[in-house]
Amino acid sequence: MDRLLHSSSTGVIGKHYASDPLTWPEELEVRIIEAKPIGDYVLWLRFDDGYARAVDFEPFLARSVHPQIRQFLNPERFHDFRVEDGDLIWGDFELCFPLADLYTGNL
């Protein structure tokens, strides 16, 4: 399943990288091809366009009050994720994020 990221404005630098983290080409198809833990709540993600970044999920998890999300404050539970069809997923879709948020690191 392809994912499309749509731009909110202009100002793209190079082929896929934006000067503003919320700006990207109008139709950028991107998928996660690799994810690995590098900290308790930090994952290193590599996308199929060659871009890679570390994403810290702890602030998002810590500020949530929903028990379904807070369960992932357990590092063992948090590390039990998978990459499926280019998406990052925990459990039976108990936790997943829009690819645009993971690409920009803005959770």
N, CA, C and O of each residue as an XYZ file, in Angstrom:
428
protein
N       0.856     -1.167      0.000
C       0.000      0.000      0.000
C       0.904      1.231      0.000
O       1.741      1.383      0.889
N       0.744      2.097     -0.974
C       1.550      3.300     -1.065
C       0.978      4.387     -0.176
O      -0.232      4.470      0.032
N       1.854      5.204      0.334
C       1.465      6.332      1.162
C       1.901      7.599      0.450
O       3.016      7.667     -0.067
N       1.046      8.591      0.417
C       1.374      9.868     -0.201
C       1.453     10.930      0.876
O       0.617     10.980      1.778
N       2.455     11.772      0.778
C       2.589     12.920      1.659
C       2.312     14.141      0.804
O       2.913     14.299     -0.259
N       1.427     14.995      1.240
C       1.088     16.180      0.464
C       1.655     17.419      1.135
O       1.615     17.547      2.359
N       2.182     18.329      0.330
C       2.833     19.523      0.861
C       1.824     20.495      1.433
O       0.680     20.566      0.986
N       2.272     21.251      2.441
C       1.458     22.306      3.007
C       1.884     23.659      2.458
O       1.152     24.641      2.587
N       3.057     23.716      1.848
C       3.548     24.946      1.237
C       4.683     24.588      0.295
O       4.907     23.413      0.006
N       5.400     25.594     -0.186
C       6.532     25.340     -1.072
C       7.828     25.489     -0.303
O       7.805     25.708      0.909
N       8.962     25.374     -0.985
C      10.248     25.542     -0.327
C      11.014     24.255     -0.185
O      11.749     24.077      0.787
N      10.861     23.358     -1.124
C      11.540     22.078     -1.061
C      12.989     22.245     -1.475
O      13.292     22.910     -2.465
N      13.872     21.639     -0.715
C      15.292     21.650     -1.040
C      15.635     20.306     -1.651
O      15.287     19.263     -1.098
N      16.304     20.324     -2.768
C      16.715     19.069     -3.390
C      15.534     18.273     -3.884
O      14.498     18.830     -4.247
N      15.697     16.968     -3.895
C      14.670     16.098     -4.459
C      13.529     15.813     -3.486
O      12.360     15.912     -3.861
N      13.854     15.457     -2.234
C      12.808     15.074     -1.285
C      12.895     15.791      0.054
O      12.003     15.617      0.884
N      13.903     16.571      0.295
C      14.101     17.109      1.630
C      13.632     18.546      1.711
O      13.836     19.328      0.782
N      13.012     18.890      2.807
C      12.368     20.182      2.941
C      13.139     21.116      3.852
O      13.804     20.673      4.788
N      13.048     22.421      3.575
C      13.648     23.423      4.442
C      12.816     23.572      5.714
O      13.356     23.886      6.775
N      11.536     23.353      5.616
C      10.605     23.387      6.731
C      10.167     21.946      6.960
O       9.760     21.282      6.007
N      10.234     21.428      8.209
C       9.906     20.024      8.423
C       8.483     19.644      8.033
O       8.183     18.457      7.902
N       7.599     20.621      7.843
C       6.231     20.306      7.457
C       5.996     20.514      5.961
O       4.850     20.589      5.516
N       7.073     20.607      5.189
C       6.972     20.844      3.755
C       7.691     19.737      3.009
O       8.812     19.378      3.371
N       7.076     19.194      1.986
C       7.699     18.183      1.155
C       7.067     18.262     -0.227
O       6.068     18.958     -0.407
N       7.621     17.573     -1.188
C       7.037     17.611     -2.529
C       5.563     17.221     -2.508
O       5.131     16.454     -1.648
N       4.803     17.744     -3.445
C       3.360     17.517     -3.456
C       2.974     16.054     -3.390
O       2.042     15.696     -2.670
N       3.668     15.204     -4.122
C       3.323     13.783     -4.098
C       4.569     12.941     -3.880
O       5.145     12.396     -4.822
N       4.965     12.849     -2.645
C       6.113     12.032     -2.267
C       5.589     10.716     -1.710
O       4.923     10.697     -0.675
N       5.881      9.644     -2.379
C       5.524      8.325     -1.876
C       6.694      7.835     -1.044
O       7.832      7.824     -1.513
N       6.424      7.434      0.168
C       7.499      6.991      1.056
C       6.999      5.845      1.911
O       5.833      5.787      2.302
N       7.922      4.930      2.191
C       7.636      3.758      3.021
C       8.816      3.533      3.950
O       9.954      3.854      3.606
N       8.549      2.990      5.109
C       9.615      2.582      6.020
C      10.113      1.222      5.538
O       9.322      0.310      5.294
N      11.431      1.096      5.406
C      11.977     -0.198      4.995
C      12.789     -0.853      6.108
O      13.112     -2.039      6.027
N      13.123     -0.082      7.151
C      13.874     -0.655      8.271
C      13.618      0.179      9.516
O      13.531      1.405      9.454
N      13.501     -0.500     10.637
C      13.334      0.167     11.933
C      14.063     -0.653     12.975
O      13.952     -1.878     13.012
N      14.819      0.044     13.830
C      15.489     -0.665     14.918
C      15.589      0.233     16.140
O      15.767      1.445     16.016
N      15.474     -0.365     17.323
C      15.568      0.425     18.554
C      17.009      0.861     18.808
O      17.949      0.088     18.628
N      17.158      2.108     19.229
C      18.481      2.624     19.604
C      18.429      3.251     20.996
O      19.396      3.876     21.431
N      17.323      3.090     21.683
C      17.131      3.586     23.038
C      15.820      3.029     23.559
O      15.117      2.318     22.841
N      15.479      3.350     24.825
C      14.238      2.820     25.397
C      13.023      3.154     24.535
O      12.175      2.295     24.295
N      12.939      4.415     24.064
C      11.786      4.843     23.282
C      12.214      5.523     21.981
O      11.444      6.282     21.394
N      13.415      5.256     21.541
C      13.940      5.875     20.322
C      14.148      4.785     19.267
O      14.792      3.767     19.517
N      13.588      5.028     18.088
C      13.758      4.105     16.975
C      14.487      4.812     15.843
O      14.235      5.983     15.562
N      15.388      4.092     15.201
C      16.042      4.564     13.985
C      15.227      4.023     12.827
O      15.023      2.814     12.714
N      14.755      4.926     11.957
C      13.913      4.545     10.834
C      14.614      4.870      9.530
O      15.205      5.940      9.384
N      14.548      3.942      8.575
C      15.079      4.187      7.239
C      13.916      4.061      6.260
O      13.140      3.106      6.297
N      13.825      5.067      5.378
C      12.744      5.145      4.406
C      13.260      4.742      3.036
O      14.465      4.767      2.786
N      12.344      4.370      2.148
C      12.759      3.863      0.839
C      13.315      4.930     -0.098
O      13.801      4.596     -1.179
N      13.257      6.200      0.286
C      13.884      7.242     -0.533
C      15.319      7.517     -0.082
O      15.966      8.431     -0.594
N      15.822      6.722      0.883
C      17.193      6.863      1.361
C      17.323      7.697      2.629
O      18.383      7.706      3.255
N      16.267      8.393      3.012
C      16.284      9.226      4.216
C      16.224      8.332      5.452
O      15.525      7.319      5.452
N      16.948      8.701      6.495
C      16.916      7.963      7.763
C      16.950      8.961      8.895
O      17.522     10.043      8.765
N      16.342      8.599      9.998
C      16.323      9.478     11.166
C      16.008      8.687     12.423
O      15.443      7.595     12.364
N      16.380      9.251     13.552
C      15.992      8.722     14.851
C      14.734      9.470     15.287
O      14.640     10.688     15.138
N      13.776      8.729     15.826
C      12.537      9.328     16.311
C      12.366      8.937     17.774
O      12.380      7.756     18.124
N      12.204      9.956     18.624
C      12.005      9.748     20.058
C      10.508      9.747     20.344
O       9.845     10.775     20.201
N       9.979      8.602     20.744
C       8.555      8.448     21.001
C       8.188      8.761     22.459
O       7.005      8.870     22.784
N       9.175      8.903     23.327
C       8.884      9.078     24.757
C       8.009     10.294     25.065
O       7.057     10.152     25.833
N       8.274     11.484     24.512
C       7.390     12.616     24.834
C       5.927     12.353     24.468
O       5.023     12.701     25.229
N       5.696     11.744     23.314
C       4.327     11.418     22.906
C       3.692     10.432     23.888
O       2.565     10.640     24.337
N       4.408      9.370     24.217
C       3.871      8.353     25.116
C       3.637      8.916     26.511
O       2.619      8.614     27.133
N       4.553      9.721     27.006
C       4.460     10.257     28.368
C       3.309     11.245     28.534
O       2.707     11.307     29.605
N       2.995     12.012     27.501
C       1.915     13.000     27.650
C       0.524     12.412     27.392
O      -0.483     13.075     27.641
N       0.463     11.184     26.898
C      -0.832     10.552     26.650
C      -1.451     10.091     27.965
O      -0.751      9.644     28.873
N      -2.771     10.206     28.051
C      -3.487      9.703     29.221
C      -4.254      8.429     28.892
O      -4.818      7.795     29.784
N      -4.278      8.058     27.633
C      -5.036      6.869     27.201
C      -4.258      5.605     27.569
O      -3.091      5.472     27.200
N      -4.889      4.674     28.292
C      -4.186      3.458     28.723
C      -3.672      2.601     27.559
O      -2.651      1.926     27.695
N      -4.370      2.621     26.421
C      -3.918      1.839     25.274
C      -2.582      2.364     24.753
O      -1.770      1.592     24.242
N      -2.353      3.650     24.875
C      -1.072      4.235     24.455
C      -0.045      4.123     25.572
O       1.115      3.806     25.310
N      -0.445      4.377     26.801
C       0.494      4.356     27.934
C       1.113      2.977     28.162
O       2.183      2.882     28.762
N       0.465      1.912     27.698
C       1.039      0.574     27.860
C       2.404      0.479     27.185
O       3.225     -0.359     27.559
N       2.650      1.334     26.192
C       3.912      1.291     25.463
C       5.027      2.057     26.174
O       6.135      2.163     25.650
N       4.739      2.596     27.376
C       5.808      3.144     28.217
C       6.656      2.038     28.818
O       7.723      2.301     29.372
N       6.193      0.817     28.713
C       6.999     -0.342     29.082
C       7.958     -0.577     27.910
O       7.510     -0.932     26.820
N       9.289     -0.383     28.114
C      10.230     -0.516     26.989
C      10.152     -1.859     26.273
O      10.317     -1.919     25.055
N       9.901     -2.941     27.016
C       9.790     -4.255     26.372
C       8.593     -4.284     25.421
O       8.687     -4.800     24.307
N       7.481     -3.729     25.866
C       6.273     -3.662     25.026
C       6.518     -2.726     23.837
O       6.100     -3.023     22.718
N       7.195     -1.599     24.077
C       7.481     -0.644     23.011
C       8.342     -1.271     21.912
O       8.127     -1.014     20.728
N       9.301     -2.082     22.303
C      10.206     -2.696     21.321
C       9.564     -3.851     20.545
O      10.189     -4.411     19.645
N       8.347     -4.202     20.880
C       7.646     -5.276     20.173
C       6.826     -4.678     19.021
O       5.596     -4.692     19.056
N       7.513     -4.157     18.010
C       6.888     -3.532     16.850
C       7.276     -4.308     15.598
O       8.109     -5.214     15.640
N       6.659     -3.937     14.492
C       7.013     -4.526     13.201
C       6.823     -3.484     12.106
O       6.075     -2.520     12.268
N       7.511     -3.694     10.996
C       7.292     -2.907      9.796
C       6.476     -3.781      8.861
O       6.896     -4.871      8.475
N       5.302     -3.280      8.505
C       4.382     -4.044      7.651
C       3.871     -3.133      6.538
O       3.254     -2.101      6.802
N       4.131     -3.518      5.306
C       3.705     -2.740      4.134
C       4.157     -1.285      4.228
O       3.429     -0.372      3.836
N       5.356     -1.079      4.748
C       5.918      0.265      4.832
C       5.483      1.079      6.029
O       5.897      2.229      6.174
N       4.660      0.509      6.888
C       4.178      1.198      8.093
C       4.820      0.599      9.336
O       5.224     -0.564      9.337
N       4.911      1.395     10.389
C       5.416      0.967     11.687
C       4.204      0.687     12.568
O       3.367      1.565     12.779
N       4.113     -0.549     13.087
C       2.900     -0.986     13.780
C       3.263     -1.736     15.058
O       4.225     -2.502     15.106
N       2.463     -1.490     16.088
C       2.563     -2.234     17.335
C       1.275     -3.013     17.528
O       0.180     -2.502     17.293
N       1.424     -4.266     17.963
C       0.258     -5.097     18.264
C      -0.668     -5.238     17.080
O      -0.230     -5.317     15.932
N      -1.954     -5.267     17.374
C      -2.987     -5.367     16.350
C      -3.442     -3.942     15.995
O      -4.607     -3.578     16.155
N      -2.479     -3.158     15.510
C      -2.692     -1.740     15.178
C      -3.095     -0.935     16.412
O      -3.826      0.050     16.309
N      -2.604     -1.370     17.596
C      -2.875     -0.636     18.827
C      -2.170      0.717     18.816
O      -2.655      1.687     19.400
N      -1.032      0.768     18.151
C      -0.280      2.012     18.048
C       0.328      2.065     16.655
O       1.024      1.142     16.234
N       0.061      3.148     15.951
C       0.671      3.392     14.652
C       0.619      4.898     14.410
O      -0.184      5.606     15.018
N       1.467      5.372     13.532
C       1.612      6.804     13.302
C       1.542      7.112     11.815
O       1.929      6.278     10.996
N       1.057      8.290     11.450
C       1.121      8.696     10.050
C       2.579      8.771      9.591
O       3.441      9.253     10.327
N       2.846      8.304      8.399
C       4.214      8.318      7.884
C       4.793      9.721      7.833
O       5.992      9.892      8.055
N       3.988     10.722      7.550
C       4.479     12.101      7.517
C       5.045     12.499      8.875
O       6.063     13.188      8.941
N       4.399     12.074      9.959
C       4.887     12.392     11.306
C       6.204     11.684     11.598
O       7.108     12.272     12.193
N       6.317     10.432     11.185
C       7.559      9.691     11.406
C       8.677     10.253     10.545
O       9.819     10.336     10.999
N       8.379     10.635      9.329
C       9.385     11.182      8.407
C       9.953     12.492      8.933
O      11.156     12.734      8.837
N       9.080     13.346      9.494
C       9.519     14.633     10.017
C       9.971     14.558     11.474
O      10.651     15.460     11.962
N       9.591     13.482     12.169
C       9.939     13.354     13.577
C       9.048     14.164     14.485
O       9.370     14.340     15.660
N       7.933     14.664     13.976
C       7.005     15.492     14.754
C       5.802     14.662     15.189
O       4.800     14.581     14.479
N       5.915     14.044     16.368
C       4.822     13.211     16.866
C       3.900     14.027     17.746
O       2.915     13.501     18.262
